Amino acid sequence: MAEGARLEAIAGPLETIAAMGDTYAALDDALDAVALPRLRAIAQLRAQGWSYDRIAAATDLSKGRVAQLARAARERDLL
């Protein structure tokens, strides 16, 4: 909420657009950091031999989402 108020208070449209870009970049970084523990957990389960189906059933994630997360873990060399 405070960030929204700060962005609303910016005077010019170009400055607002620039500030929004910075805000979204910071959010992306924060989301990336928050996602890392889940990727590590998926990687650990896969390393223990868990199938996508088993992980999906145990976590209430879809099998497709588990596959996406496993792929992301591989891309980060976690698997």
mmJSON file of the N, C-alpha and C atoms, coordinates in Angstrom:
{"data_MODEL":{"atom_site":{
"group_PDB":["ATOM","ATOM","ATOM","ATOM","ATOM","ATOM","ATOM","ATOM","ATOM","ATOM","ATOM","ATOM","ATOM","ATOM","ATOM","ATOM","ATOM","ATOM","ATOM","ATOM","ATOM","ATOM","ATOM","ATOM","ATOM","ATOM","ATOM","ATOM","ATOM","ATOM","ATOM","ATOM","ATOM","ATOM","ATOM","ATOM","ATOM","ATOM","ATOM","ATOM","ATOM","ATOM","ATOM","ATOM","ATOM","ATOM","ATOM","ATOM","ATOM","ATOM","ATOM","ATOM","ATOM","ATOM","ATOM","ATOM","ATOM","ATOM","ATOM","ATOM","ATOM","ATOM","ATOM","ATOM","ATOM","ATOM","ATOM","ATOM","ATOM","ATOM","ATOM","ATOM","ATOM","ATOM","ATOM","ATOM","ATOM","ATOM","ATOM","ATOM","ATOM","ATOM","ATOM","ATOM","ATOM","ATOM","ATOM","ATOM","ATOM","ATOM","ATOM","ATOM","ATOM","ATOM","ATOM","ATOM","ATOM","ATOM","ATOM","ATOM","ATOM","ATOM","ATOM","ATOM","ATOM","ATOM","ATOM","ATOM","ATOM","ATOM","ATOM","ATOM","ATOM","ATOM","ATOM","ATOM","ATOM","ATOM","ATOM","ATOM","ATOM","ATOM","ATOM","ATOM","ATOM","ATOM","ATOM","ATOM","ATOM","ATOM","ATOM","ATOM","ATOM","ATOM","ATOM","ATOM","ATOM","ATOM","ATOM","ATOM","ATOM","ATOM","ATOM","ATOM","ATOM","ATOM","ATOM","ATOM","ATOM","ATOM","ATOM","ATOM","ATOM","ATOM","ATOM","ATOM","ATOM","ATOM","ATOM","ATOM","ATOM","ATOM","ATOM","ATOM","ATOM","ATOM","ATOM","ATOM","ATOM","ATOM","ATOM","ATOM","ATOM","ATOM","ATOM","ATOM","ATOM","ATOM","ATOM","ATOM","ATOM","ATOM","ATOM","ATOM","ATOM","ATOM","ATOM","ATOM","ATOM","ATOM","ATOM","ATOM","ATOM","ATOM","ATOM","ATOM","ATOM","ATOM","ATOM","ATOM","ATOM","ATOM","ATOM","ATOM","ATOM","ATOM","ATOM","ATOM","ATOM","ATOM","ATOM","ATOM","ATOM","ATOM","ATOM","ATOM","ATOM","ATOM","ATOM","ATOM","ATOM","ATOM","ATOM","ATOM","ATOM","ATOM","ATOM","ATOM","ATOM","ATOM","ATOM","ATOM","ATOM","ATOM","ATOM","ATOM","ATOM"],
"id":[1,2,3,4,5,6,7,8,9,10,11,12,13,14,15,16,17,18,19,20,21,22,23,24,25,26,27,28,29,30,31,32,33,34,35,36,37,38,39,40,41,42,43,44,45,46,47,48,49,50,51,52,53,54,55,56,57,58,59,60,61,62,63,64,65,66,67,68,69,70,71,72,73,74,75,76,77,78,79,80,81,82,83,84,85,86,87,88,89,90,91,92,93,94,95,96,97,98,99,100,101,102,103,104,105,106,107,108,109,110,111,112,113,114,115,116,117,118,119,120,121,122,123,124,125,126,127,128,129,130,131,132,133,134,135,136,137,138,139,140,141,142,143,144,145,146,147,148,149,150,151,152,153,154,155,156,157,158,159,160,161,162,163,164,165,166,167,168,169,170,171,172,173,174,175,176,177,178,179,180,181,182,183,184,185,186,187,188,189,190,191,192,193,194,195,196,197,198,199,200,201,202,203,204,205,206,207,208,209,210,211,212,213,214,215,216,217,218,219,220,221,222,223,224,225,226,227,228,229,230,231,232,233,234,235,236,237],
"type_symbol":["N","C","C","N","C","C","N","C","C","N","C","C","N","C","C","N","C","C","N","C","C","N","C","C","N","C","C","N","C","C","N","C","C","N","C","C","N","C","C","N","C","C","N","C","C","N","C","C","N","C","C","N","C","C","N","C","C","N","C","C","N","C","C","N","C","C","N","C","C","N","C","C","N","C","C","N","C","C","N","C","C","N","C","C","N","C","C","N","C","C","N","C","C","N","C","C","N","C","C","N","C","C","N","C","C","N","C","C","N","C","C","N","C","C","N","C","C","N","C","C","N","C","C","N","C","C","N","C","C","N","C","C","N","C","C","N","C","C","N","C","C","N","C","C","N","C","C","N","C","C","N","C","C","N","C","C","N","C","C","N","C","C","N","C","C","N","C","C","N","C","C","N","C","C","N","C","C","N","C","C","N","C","C","N","C","C","N","C","C","N","C","C","N","C","C","N","C","C","N","C","C","N","C","C","N","C","C","N","C","C","N","C","C","N","C","C","N","C","C","N","C","C","N","C","C","N","C","C","N","C","C","N","C","C","N","C","C"],
"label_atom_id":["N","CA","C","N","CA","C","N","CA","C","N","CA","C","N","CA","C","N","CA","C","N","CA","C","N","CA","C","N","CA","C","N","CA","C","N","CA","C","N","CA","C","N","CA","C","N","CA","C","N","CA","C","N","CA","C","N","CA","C","N","CA","C","N","CA","C","N","CA","C","N","CA","C","N","CA","C","N","CA","C","N","CA","C","N","CA","C","N","CA","C","N","CA","C","N","CA","C","N","CA","C","N","CA","C","N","CA","C","N","CA","C","N","CA","C","N","CA","C","N","CA","C","N","CA","C","N","CA","C","N","CA","C","N","CA","C","N","CA","C","N","CA","C","N","CA","C","N","CA","C","N","CA","C","N","CA","C","N","CA","C","N","CA","C","N","CA","C","N","CA","C","N","CA","C","N","CA","C","N","CA","C","N","CA","C","N","CA","C","N","CA","C","N","CA","C","N","CA","C","N","CA","C","N","CA","C","N","CA","C","N","CA","C","N","CA","C","N","CA","C","N","CA","C","N","CA","C","N","CA","C","N","CA","C","N","CA","C","N","CA","C","N","CA","C","N","CA","C","N","CA","C","N","CA","C","N","CA","C","N","CA","C","N","CA","C","N","CA","C","N","CA","C","N","CA","C"],
"label_alt_id":[null,null,null,null,null,null,null,null,null,null,null,null,null,null,null,null,null,null,null,null,null,null,null,null,null,null,null,null,null,null,null,null,null,null,null,null,null,null,null,null,null,null,null,null,null,null,null,null,null,null,null,null,null,null,null,null,null,null,null,null,null,null,null,null,null,null,null,null,null,null,null,null,null,null,null,null,null,null,null,null,null,null,null,null,null,null,null,null,null,null,null,null,null,null,null,null,null,null,null,null,null,null,null,null,null,null,null,null,null,null,null,null,null,null,null,null,null,null,null,null,null,null,null,null,null,null,null,null,null,null,null,null,null,null,null,null,null,null,null,null,null,null,null,null,null,null,null,null,null,null,null,null,null,null,null,null,null,null,null,null,null,null,null,null,null,null,null,null,null,null,null,null,null,null,null,null,null,null,null,null,null,null,null,null,null,null,null,null,null,null,null,null,null,null,null,null,null,null,null,null,null,null,null,null,null,null,null,null,null,null,null,null,null,null,null,null,null,null,null,null,null,null,null,null,null,null,null,null,null,null,null,null,null,null,null,null,null],
"label_comp_id":["MET","MET","MET","ALA","ALA","ALA","GLU","GLU","GLU","GLY","GLY","GLY","ALA","ALA","ALA","ARG","ARG","ARG","LEU","LEU","LEU","GLU","GLU","GLU","ALA","ALA","ALA","ILE","ILE","ILE","ALA","ALA","ALA","GLY","GLY","GLY","PRO","PRO","PRO","LEU","LEU","LEU","GLU","GLU","GLU","THR","THR","THR","ILE","ILE","ILE","ALA","ALA","ALA","ALA","ALA","ALA","MET","MET","MET","GLY","GLY","GLY","ASP","ASP","ASP","THR","THR","THR","TYR","TYR","TYR","ALA","ALA","ALA","ALA","ALA","ALA","LEU","LEU","LEU","ASP","ASP","ASP","ASP","ASP","ASP","ALA","ALA","ALA","LEU","LEU","LEU","ASP","ASP","ASP","ALA","ALA","ALA","VAL","VAL","VAL","ALA","ALA","ALA","LEU","LEU","LEU","PRO","PRO","PRO","ARG","ARG","ARG","LEU","LEU","LEU","ARG","ARG","ARG","ALA","ALA","ALA","ILE","ILE","ILE","ALA","ALA","ALA","GLN","GLN","GLN","LEU","LEU","LEU","ARG","ARG","ARG","ALA","ALA","ALA","GLN","GLN","GLN","GLY","GLY","GLY","TRP","TRP","TRP","SER","SER","SER","TYR","TYR","TYR","ASP","ASP","ASP","ARG","ARG","ARG","ILE","ILE","ILE","ALA","ALA","ALA","ALA","ALA","ALA","ALA","ALA","ALA","THR","THR","THR","ASP","ASP","ASP","LEU","LEU","LEU","SER","SER","SER","LYS","LYS","LYS","GLY","GLY","GLY","ARG","ARG","ARG","VAL","VAL","VAL","ALA","ALA","ALA","GLN","GLN","GLN","LEU","LEU","LEU","ALA","ALA","ALA","ARG","ARG","ARG","ALA","ALA","ALA","ALA","ALA","ALA","ARG","ARG","ARG","GLU","GLU","GLU","ARG","ARG","ARG","ASP","ASP","ASP","LEU","LEU","LEU","LEU","LEU","LEU"],
"label_asym_id":["A","A","A","A","A","A","A","A","A","A","A","A","A","A","A","A","A","A","A","A","A","A","A","A","A","A","A","A","A","A","A","A","A","A","A","A","A","A","A","A","A","A","A","A","A","A","A","A","A","A","A","A","A","A","A","A","A","A","A","A","A","A","A","A","A","A","A","A","A","A","A","A","A","A","A","A","A","A","A","A","A","A","A","A","A","A","A","A","A","A","A","A","A","A","A","A","A","A","A","A","A","A","A","A","A","A","A","A","A","A","A","A","A","A","A","A","A","A","A","A","A","A","A","A","A","A","A","A","A","A","A","A","A","A","A","A","A","A","A","A","A","A","A","A","A","A","A","A","A","A","A","A","A","A","A","A","A","A","A","A","A","A","A","A","A","A","A","A","A","A","A","A","A","A","A","A","A","A","A","A","A","A","A","A","A","A","A","A","A","A","A","A","A","A","A","A","A","A","A","A","A","A","A","A","A","A","A","A","A","A","A","A","A","A","A","A","A","A","A","A","A","A","A","A","A","A","A","A","A","A","A","A","A","A","A","A","A"],
"label_entity_id":["1","1","1","1","1","1","1","1","1","1","1","1","1","1","1","1","1","1","1","1","1","1","1","1","1","1","1","1","1","1","1","1","1","1","1","1","1","1","1","1","1","1","1","1","1","1","1","1","1","1","1","1","1","1","1","1","1","1","1","1","1","1","1","1","1","1","1","1","1","1","1","1","1","1","1","1","1","1","1","1","1","1","1","1","1","1","1","1","1","1","1","1","1","1","1","1","1","1","1","1","1","1","1","1","1","1","1","1","1","1","1","1","1","1","1","1","1","1","1","1","1","1","1","1","1","1","1","1","1","1","1","1","1","1","1","1","1","1","1","1","1","1","1","1","1","1","1","1","1","1","1","1","1","1","1","1","1","1","1","1","1","1","1","1","1","1","1","1","1","1","1","1","1","1","1","1","1","1","1","1","1","1","1","1","1","1","1","1","1","1","1","1","1","1","1","1","1","1","1","1","1","1","1","1","1","1","1","1","1","1","1","1","1","1","1","1","1","1","1","1","1","1","1","1","1","1","1","1","1","1","1","1","1","1","1","1","1"],
"label_seq_id":[1,1,1,2,2,2,3,3,3,4,4,4,5,5,5,6,6,6,7,7,7,8,8,8,9,9,9,10,10,10,11,11,11,12,12,12,13,13,13,14,14,14,15,15,15,16,16,16,17,17,17,18,18,18,19,19,19,20,20,20,21,21,21,22,22,22,23,23,23,24,24,24,25,25,25,26,26,26,27,27,27,28,28,28,29,29,29,30,30,30,31,31,31,32,32,32,33,33,33,34,34,34,35,35,35,36,36,36,37,37,37,38,38,38,39,39,39,40,40,40,41,41,41,42,42,42,43,43,43,44,44,44,45,45,45,46,46,46,47,47,47,48,48,48,49,49,49,50,50,50,51,51,51,52,52,52,53,53,53,54,54,54,55,55,55,56,56,56,57,57,57,58,58,58,59,59,59,60,60,60,61,61,61,62,62,62,63,63,63,64,64,64,65,65,65,66,66,66,67,67,67,68,68,68,69,69,69,70,70,70,71,71,71,72,72,72,73,73,73,74,74,74,75,75,75,76,76,76,77,77,77,78,78,78,79,79,79],
"pdbx_PDB_ins_code":[null,null,null,null,null,null,null,null,null,null,null,null,null,null,null,null,null,null,null,null,null,null,null,null,null,null,null,null,null,null,null,null,null,null,null,null,null,null,null,null,null,null,null,null,null,null,null,null,null,null,null,null,null,null,null,null,null,null,null,null,null,null,null,null,null,null,null,null,null,null,null,null,null,null,null,null,null,null,null,null,null,null,null,null,null,null,null,null,null,null,null,null,null,null,null,null,null,null,null,null,null,null,null,null,null,null,null,null,null,null,null,null,null,null,null,null,null,null,null,null,null,null,null,null,null,null,null,null,null,null,null,null,null,null,null,null,null,null,null,null,null,null,null,null,null,null,null,null,null,null,null,null,null,null,null,null,null,null,null,null,null,null,null,null,null,null,null,null,null,null,null,null,null,null,null,null,null,null,null,null,null,null,null,null,null,null,null,null,null,null,null,null,null,null,null,null,null,null,null,null,null,null,null,null,null,null,null,null,null,null,null,null,null,null,null,null,null,null,null,null,null,null,null,null,null,null,null,null,null,null,null,null,null,null,null,null,null],
"Cartn_x":[0.809,0.0,0.855,1.879,2.736,3.427,3.83,4.495,3.538,2.295,1.29,1.091,1.029,0.873,2.091,3.273,4.489,4.472,4.06,4.019,2.962,1.828,0.773,1.236,2.148,2.604,3.662,4.158,5.179,4.542,5.232,4.645,4.42,5.403,5.281,5.084,4.479,4.23,5.511,6.534,7.787,8.467,8.407,8.986,8.213,6.882,6.045,6.397,6.532,6.869,8.224,9.203,10.532,10.473,9.726,9.605,8.895,7.906,7.202,8.148,8.99,9.972,10.879,11.336,12.189,11.432,10.173,9.351,9.135,8.791,8.586,9.876,10.999,12.278,12.556,12.276,12.478,11.535,10.29,9.338,9.789,10.278,10.786,11.924,12.834,13.954,13.456,12.482,11.945,11.223,10.426,9.722,10.702,11.762,12.786,13.417,13.714,14.319,13.354,12.072,11.071,10.845,10.98,10.735,11.859,13.042,14.205,14.048,13.533,13.375,12.461,11.408,10.517,11.236,12.034,12.793,13.782,14.417,15.346,14.612,13.423,12.641,12.234,11.803,11.457,12.693,13.833,15.078,15.434,15.259,15.561,14.659,13.376,12.451,12.766,13.073,13.425,14.707,15.677,16.933,16.696,15.644,15.283,14.446,14.205,13.48,11.983,11.497,10.067,9.674,8.542,8.01,7.238,6.983,6.15,4.778,4.217,2.897,2.901,3.929,3.998,4.143,4.997,5.166,3.859,3.199,1.933,0.89,0.776,-0.205,0.107,1.373,1.774,1.698,1.709,1.789,0.572,-0.379,-1.548,-1.181,0.002,0.365,-0.056,-0.287,-0.578,0.72,0.58,1.757,2.502,1.762,2.388,3.199,2.661,3.385,4.64,4.539,5.716,6.782,6.37,7.322,7.981,7.189,7.751,8.778,8.441,9.353,10.617,10.473,11.647,12.54,11.931,12.701,13.435,12.744,13.379,14.53,14.356,15.427,16.635,16.371,17.48,18.195,17.433,18.028,18.92,18.639,19.453,20.505,20.663,21.627,21.36,20.098,19.725,19.482,19.262,19.021,20.207],
"Cartn_y":[-1.194,0.0,1.261,1.288,2.469,2.704,1.629,1.769,2.344,1.915,2.462,3.947,4.365,5.788,6.572,5.997,6.672,6.853,5.819,5.904,6.894,6.937,7.898,9.339,9.555,10.911,11.433,10.6,11.041,12.009,13.116,14.233,13.961,13.487,13.401,11.99,11.859,10.535,9.765,10.437,9.745,9.246,10.066,9.664,8.49,8.525,7.429,6.125,6.191,4.995,4.444,5.322,4.885,4.256,4.881,4.351,3.002,2.844,1.562,0.463,0.791,-0.189,-0.649,0.304,-0.035,-0.891,-0.535,-1.28,-2.712,-2.882,-4.236,-5.056,-4.433,-5.148,-5.62,-4.761,-5.137,-6.273,-6.216,-7.293,-8.61,-8.546,-9.757,-10.374,-9.535,-10.032,-10.675,-10.026,-10.557,-11.882,-11.965,-13.209,-14.326,-13.979,-14.959,-15.542,-14.684,-15.138,-16.011,-15.657,-16.422,-17.788,-17.871,-19.121,-20.137,-19.688,-20.572,-21.747,-21.555,-22.711,-23.8,-23.389,-24.388,-25.148,-24.434,-25.109,-26.103,-25.716,-26.632,-27.868,-27.651,-28.773,-29.725,-29.175,-30.014,-30.794,-30.118,-30.773,-31.91,-31.688,-32.734,-33.95,-33.696,-34.81,-35.578,-34.863,-35.529,-36.353,-35.798,-36.52,-37.786,-37.776,-38.952,-39.945,-39.617,-40.54,-40.32,-39.238,-38.971,-38.629,-39.151,-38.832,-37.514,-36.956,-35.752,-36.03,-37.197,-37.55,-37.597,-38.204,-38.329,-36.958,-36.11,-34.756,-33.99,-34.107,-33.401,-33.835,-35.13,-35.642,-35.183,-35.118,-34.754,-33.258,-32.449,-30.995,-30.227,-30.91,-30.263,-29.348,-29.544,-28.872,-29.775,-29.182,-30.016,-30.668,-31.769,-32.441,-31.505,-30.717,-29.758,-28.714,-28.246,-27.245,-27.855,-29.086,-29.775,-29.885,-30.221,-30.321,-28.973,-27.894,-26.549,-26.226,-26.528,-26.239,-27.087,-28.341,-29.201,-28.669,-28.201,-27.618,-26.358,-25.519,-24.314,-24.681,-25.733,-26.188,-26.653,-27.375,-27.815,-26.618,-25.631,-24.44,-23.685,-23.807,-23.156,-24.101,-25.236,-26.25,-26.738,-26.803,-27.349,-28.846,-29.333,-30.765,-31.375],
"Cartn_z":[0.0,0.0,0.0,0.824,0.887,-0.444,-1.111,-2.406,-3.436,-3.396,-4.307,-4.085,-2.838,-2.526,-2.989,-2.813,-3.264,-4.776,-5.486,-6.944,-7.413,-6.732,-7.08,-6.878,-5.947,-5.631,-6.594,-7.482,-8.431,-9.414,-9.66,-10.403,-11.886,-12.595,-14.047,-14.554,-15.737,-16.29,-16.619,-17.117,-17.426,-16.163,-15.128,-13.851,-13.244,-13.413,-12.918,-13.625,-14.948,-15.72,-15.297,-15.128,-14.695,-13.305,-12.403,-11.044,-11.047,-11.911,-12.004,-12.479,-13.441,-13.913,-12.789,-11.993,-10.846,-9.826,-9.6,-8.64,-9.105,-10.386,-10.913,-10.878,-11.16,-11.1,-9.675,-8.7,-7.299,-6.898,-7.373,-7.083,-7.705,-8.936,-9.588,-8.787,-8.313,-7.504,-6.21,-5.566,-4.313,-4.547,-5.606,-5.92,-6.251,-6.946,-7.291,-6.024,-5.065,-3.808,-3.013,-3.024,-2.289,-2.94,-4.257,-4.984,-4.805,-4.488,-4.426,-3.455,-2.245,-1.348,-1.929,-2.638,-3.241,-4.348,-5.14,-6.192,-5.594,-4.502,-3.826,-3.301,-2.756,-2.231,-3.352,-4.478,-5.636,-6.077,-6.135,-6.546,-5.587,-4.293,-3.307,-3.501,-3.697,-3.89,-5.168,-6.242,-7.502,-7.325,-6.583,-6.338,-5.513,-4.705,-3.908,-4.712,-5.973,-6.837,-6.931,-6.354,-6.422,-7.854,-8.286,-9.614,-9.557,-10.731,-10.796,-10.187,-10.502,-9.967,-8.445,-7.874,-6.412,-5.759,-6.326,-5.777,-5.888,-7.028,-7.236,-6.206,-5.992,-5.031,-3.609,-3.269,-1.905,-1.638,-2.696,-2.511,-3.007,-3.613,-4.223,-5.384,-5.954,-7.198,-8.349,-9.515,-10.675,-11.154,-11.856,-12.404,-13.351,-14.126,-15.033,-14.292,-13.155,-12.37,-11.758,-11.299,-10.761,-11.843,-13.061,-14.17,-14.445,-14.404,-14.602,-13.528,-12.293,-11.186,-11.275,-11.658,-11.821,-12.934,-14.012,-15.113,-14.642,-13.862,-13.325,-12.392,-11.609,-10.715,-11.522,-12.615,-13.486,-14.102,-14.547,-15.166,-14.191,-12.912,-11.877,-11.309,-11.949,-11.503,-10.086,-9.712,-8.411,-8.501,-9.7,-9.939,-10.635],
"occupancy":[1.0,1.0,1.0,1.0,1.0,1.0,1.0,1.0,1.0,1.0,1.0,1.0,1.0,1.0,1.0,1.0,1.0,1.0,1.0,1.0,1.0,1.0,1.0,1.0,1.0,1.0,1.0,1.0,1.0,1.0,1.0,1.0,1.0,1.0,1.0,1.0,1.0,1.0,1.0,1.0,1.0,1.0,1.0,1.0,1.0,1.0,1.0,1.0,1.0,1.0,1.0,1.0,1.0,1.0,1.0,1.0,1.0,1.0,1.0,1.0,1.0,1.0,1.0,1.0,1.0,1.0,1.0,1.0,1.0,1.0,1.0,1.0,1.0,1.0,1.0,1.0,1.0,1.0,1.0,1.0,1.0,1.0,1.0,1.0,1.0,1.0,1.0,1.0,1.0,1.0,1.0,1.0,1.0,1.0,1.0,1.0,1.0,1.0,1.0,1.0,1.0,1.0,1.0,1.0,1.0,1.0,1.0,1.0,1.0,1.0,1.0,1.0,1.0,1.0,1.0,1.0,1.0,1.0,1.0,1.0,1.0,1.0,1.0,1.0,1.0,1.0,1.0,1.0,1.0,1.0,1.0,1.0,1.0,1.0,1.0,1.0,1.0,1.0,1.0,1.0,1.0,1.0,1.0,1.0,1.0,1.0,1.0,1.0,1.0,1.0,1.0,1.0,1.0,1.0,1.0,1.0,1.0,1.0,1.0,1.0,1.0,1.0,1.0,1.0,1.0,1.0,1.0,1.0,1.0,1.0,1.0,1.0,1.0,1.0,1.0,1.0,1.0,1.0,1.0,1.0,1.0,1.0,1.0,1.0,1.0,1.0,1.0,1.0,1.0,1.0,1.0,1.0,1.0,1.0,1.0,1.0,1.0,1.0,1.0,1.0,1.0,1.0,1.0,1.0,1.0,1.0,1.0,1.0,1.0,1.0,1.0,1.0,1.0,1.0,1.0,1.0,1.0,1.0,1.0,1.0,1.0,1.0,1.0,1.0,1.0,1.0,1.0,1.0,1.0,1.0,1.0,1.0,1.0,1.0,1.0,1.0,1.0],
"B_iso_or_equiv":[0.0,0.0,0.0,0.0,0.0,0.0,0.0,0.0,0.0,0.0,0.0,0.0,0.0,0.0,0.0,0.0,0.0,0.0,0.0,0.0,0.0,0.0,0.0,0.0,0.0,0.0,0.0,0.0,0.0,0.0,0.0,0.0,0.0,0.0,0.0,0.0,0.0,0.0,0.0,0.0,0.0,0.0,0.0,0.0,0.0,0.0,0.0,0.0,0.0,0.0,0.0,0.0,0.0,0.0,0.0,0.0,0.0,0.0,0.0,0.0,0.0,0.0,0.0,0.0,0.0,0.0,0.0,0.0,0.0,0.0,0.0,0.0,0.0,0.0,0.0,0.0,0.0,0.0,0.0,0.0,0.0,0.0,0.0,0.0,0.0,0.0,0.0,0.0,0.0,0.0,0.0,0.0,0.0,0.0,0.0,0.0,0.0,0.0,0.0,0.0,0.0,0.0,0.0,0.0,0.0,0.0,0.0,0.0,0.0,0.0,0.0,0.0,0.0,0.0,0.0,0.0,0.0,0.0,0.0,0.0,0.0,0.0,0.0,0.0,0.0,0.0,0.0,0.0,0.0,0.0,0.0,0.0,0.0,0.0,0.0,0.0,0.0,0.0,0.0,0.0,0.0,0.0,0.0,0.0,0.0,0.0,0.0,0.0,0.0,0.0,0.0,0.0,0.0,0.0,0.0,0.0,0.0,0.0,0.0,0.0,0.0,0.0,0.0,0.0,0.0,0.0,0.0,0.0,0.0,0.0,0.0,0.0,0.0,0.0,0.0,0.0,0.0,0.0,0.0,0.0,0.0,0.0,0.0,0.0,0.0,0.0,0.0,0.0,0.0,0.0,0.0,0.0,0.0,0.0,0.0,0.0,0.0,0.0,0.0,0.0,0.0,0.0,0.0,0.0,0.0,0.0,0.0,0.0,0.0,0.0,0.0,0.0,0.0,0.0,0.0,0.0,0.0,0.0,0.0,0.0,0.0,0.0,0.0,0.0,0.0,0.0,0.0,0.0,0.0,0.0,0.0,0.0,0.0,0.0,0.0,0.0,0.0],
"pdbx_formal_charge":[null,null,null,null,null,null,null,null,null,null,null,null,null,null,null,null,null,null,null,null,null,null,null,null,null,null,null,null,null,null,null,null,null,null,null,null,null,null,null,null,null,null,null,null,null,null,null,null,null,null,null,null,null,null,null,null,null,null,null,null,null,null,null,null,null,null,null,null,null,null,null,null,null,null,null,null,null,null,null,null,null,null,null,null,null,null,null,null,null,null,null,null,null,null,null,null,null,null,null,null,null,null,null,null,null,null,null,null,null,null,null,null,null,null,null,null,null,null,null,null,null,null,null,null,null,null,null,null,null,null,null,null,null,null,null,null,null,null,null,null,null,null,null,null,null,null,null,null,null,null,null,null,null,null,null,null,null,null,null,null,null,null,null,null,null,null,null,null,null,null,null,null,null,null,null,null,null,null,null,null,null,null,null,null,null,null,null,null,null,null,null,null,null,null,null,null,null,null,null,null,null,null,null,null,null,null,null,null,null,null,null,null,null,null,null,null,null,null,null,null,null,null,null,null,null,null,null,null,null,null,null,null,null,null,null,null,null],
"auth_seq_id":[1,1,1,2,2,2,3,3,3,4,4,4,5,5,5,6,6,6,7,7,7,8,8,8,9,9,9,10,10,10,11,11,11,12,12,12,13,13,13,14,14,14,15,15,15,16,16,16,17,17,17,18,18,18,19,19,19,20,20,20,21,21,21,22,22,22,23,23,23,24,24,24,25,25,25,26,26,26,27,27,27,28,28,28,29,29,29,30,30,30,31,31,31,32,32,32,33,33,33,34,34,34,35,35,35,36,36,36,37,37,37,38,38,38,39,39,39,40,40,40,41,41,41,42,42,42,43,43,43,44,44,44,45,45,45,46,46,46,47,47,47,48,48,48,49,49,49,50,50,50,51,51,51,52,52,52,53,53,53,54,54,54,55,55,55,56,56,56,57,57,57,58,58,58,59,59,59,60,60,60,61,61,61,62,62,62,63,63,63,64,64,64,65,65,65,66,66,66,67,67,67,68,68,68,69,69,69,70,70,70,71,71,71,72,72,72,73,73,73,74,74,74,75,75,75,76,76,76,77,77,77,78,78,78,79,79,79],
"auth_comp_id":["MET","MET","MET","ALA","ALA","ALA","GLU","GLU","GLU","GLY","GLY","GLY","ALA","ALA","ALA","ARG","ARG","ARG","LEU","LEU","LEU","GLU","GLU","GLU","ALA","ALA","ALA","ILE","ILE","ILE","ALA","ALA","ALA","GLY","GLY","GLY","PRO","PRO","PRO","LEU","LEU","LEU","GLU","GLU","GLU","THR","THR","THR","ILE","ILE","ILE","ALA","ALA","ALA","ALA","ALA","ALA","MET","MET","MET","GLY","GLY","GLY","ASP","ASP","ASP","THR","THR","THR","TYR","TYR","TYR","ALA","ALA","ALA","ALA","ALA","ALA","LEU","LEU","LEU","ASP","ASP","ASP","ASP","ASP","ASP","ALA","ALA","ALA","LEU","LEU","LEU","ASP","ASP","ASP","ALA","ALA","ALA","VAL","VAL","VAL","ALA","ALA","ALA","LEU","LEU","LEU","PRO","PRO","PRO","ARG","ARG","ARG","LEU","LEU","LEU","ARG","ARG","ARG","ALA","ALA","ALA","ILE","ILE","ILE","ALA","ALA","ALA","GLN","GLN","GLN","LEU","LEU","LEU","ARG","ARG","ARG","ALA","ALA","ALA","GLN","GLN","GLN","GLY","GLY","GLY","TRP","TRP","TRP","SER","SER","SER","TYR","TYR","TYR","ASP","ASP","ASP","ARG","ARG","ARG","ILE","ILE","ILE","ALA","ALA","ALA","ALA","ALA","ALA","ALA","ALA","ALA","THR","THR","THR","ASP","ASP","ASP","LEU","LEU","LEU","SER","SER","SER","LYS","LYS","LYS","GLY","GLY","GLY","ARG","ARG","ARG","VAL","VAL","VAL","ALA","ALA","ALA","GLN","GLN","GLN","LEU","LEU","LEU","ALA","ALA","ALA","ARG","ARG","ARG","ALA","ALA","ALA","ALA","ALA","ALA","ARG","ARG","ARG","GLU","GLU","GLU","ARG","ARG","ARG","ASP","ASP","ASP","LEU","LEU","LEU","LEU","LEU","LEU"],
"auth_asym_id":["A","A","A","A","A","A","A","A","A","A","A","A","A","A","A","A","A","A","A","A","A","A","A","A","A","A","A","A","A","A","A","A","A","A","A","A","A","A","A","A","A","A","A","A","A","A","A","A","A","A","A","A","A","A","A","A","A","A","A","A","A","A","A","A","A","A","A","A","A","A","A","A","A","A","A","A","A","A","A","A","A","A","A","A","A","A","A","A","A","A","A","A","A","A","A","A","A","A","A","A","A","A","A","A","A","A","A","A","A","A","A","A","A","A","A","A","A","A","A","A","A","A","A","A","A","A","A","A","A","A","A","A","A","A","A","A","A","A","A","A","A","A","A","A","A","A","A","A","A","A","A","A","A","A","A","A","A","A","A","A","A","A","A","A","A","A","A","A","A","A","A","A","A","A","A","A","A","A","A","A","A","A","A","A","A","A","A","A","A","A","A","A","A","A","A","A","A","A","A","A","A","A","A","A","A","A","A","A","A","A","A","A","A","A","A","A","A","A","A","A","A","A","A","A","A","A","A","A","A","A","A","A","A","A","A","A","A"],
"auth_atom_id":["N","CA","C","N","CA","C","N","CA","C","N","CA","C","N","CA","C","N","CA","C","N","CA","C","N","CA","C","N","CA","C","N","CA","C","N","CA","C","N","CA","C","N","CA","C","N","CA","C","N","CA","C","N","CA","C","N","CA","C","N","CA","C","N","CA","C","N","CA","C","N","CA","C","N","CA","C","N","CA","C","N","CA","C","N","CA","C","N","CA","C","N","CA","C","N","CA","C","N","CA","C","N","CA","C","N","CA","C","N","CA","C","N","CA","C","N","CA","C","N","CA","C","N","CA","C","N","CA","C","N","CA","C","N","CA","C","N","CA","C","N","CA","C","N","CA","C","N","CA","C","N","CA","C","N","CA","C","N","CA","C","N","CA","C","N","CA","C","N","CA","C","N","CA","C","N","CA","C","N","CA","C","N","CA","C","N","CA","C","N","CA","C","N","CA","C","N","CA","C","N","CA","C","N","CA","C","N","CA","C","N","CA","C","N","CA","C","N","CA","C","N","CA","C","N","CA","C","N","CA","C","N","CA","C","N","CA","C","N","CA","C","N","CA","C","N","CA","C","N","CA","C","N","CA","C","N","CA","C","N","CA","C","N","CA","C","N","CA","C","N","CA","C","N","CA","C"],
"pdbx_PDB_model_num":[1,1,1,1,1,1,1,1,1,1,1,1,1,1,1,1,1,1,1,1,1,1,1,1,1,1,1,1,1,1,1,1,1,1,1,1,1,1,1,1,1,1,1,1,1,1,1,1,1,1,1,1,1,1,1,1,1,1,1,1,1,1,1,1,1,1,1,1,1,1,1,1,1,1,1,1,1,1,1,1,1,1,1,1,1,1,1,1,1,1,1,1,1,1,1,1,1,1,1,1,1,1,1,1,1,1,1,1,1,1,1,1,1,1,1,1,1,1,1,1,1,1,1,1,1,1,1,1,1,1,1,1,1,1,1,1,1,1,1,1,1,1,1,1,1,1,1,1,1,1,1,1,1,1,1,1,1,1,1,1,1,1,1,1,1,1,1,1,1,1,1,1,1,1,1,1,1,1,1,1,1,1,1,1,1,1,1,1,1,1,1,1,1,1,1,1,1,1,1,1,1,1,1,1,1,1,1,1,1,1,1,1,1,1,1,1,1,1,1,1,1,1,1,1,1,1,1,1,1,1,1,1,1,1,1,1,1]
}}}
